[in-house]
Amino acid sequence: KMSEYNSVQKSALKLKDIGAISAGKKKKKKNKESKHRMEQVVTTQNEEEVKTKKAYLDKRTPAQIAFDKMQEKRQMERILNKASKTHKHRVEDFNRHLDTLTEHYDIPKVSWTK
């Protein structure tokens, strides 16, 4: 039975007329850009040094950089606000919010006798 399988091709399938393009396995690209962004977040003091050395070219536009900085700032503010409030304080704020709402949001009373 083994002689029946001797002529079987055991290599990867090859497409016609592409040859050079499809030759070889595709290598996964390491995400250097995201690693660098994480480094930037951790070491914000070294930004000037990175710019002067130009060891890494940041591919983001100035608008994207500003957006990321503002997002990070807002996230920090949100975390600090949540950490500063106690549960009792949150409940009081929520009750105050409910008091400001109009009666339009109240559950209507339904009766079968009417």
Secondary structure, DSSP 8 states (H G I E B T S, - for coil): -GGGGTT---S----TTTTTTT-S-------HHHHHHHHHHH-STTHHHHHHH-SS---S-HHHHHHHHHHHHHHHHHHHHHHH--HHHHHHHHHHHHHHS-GGGS-----S--
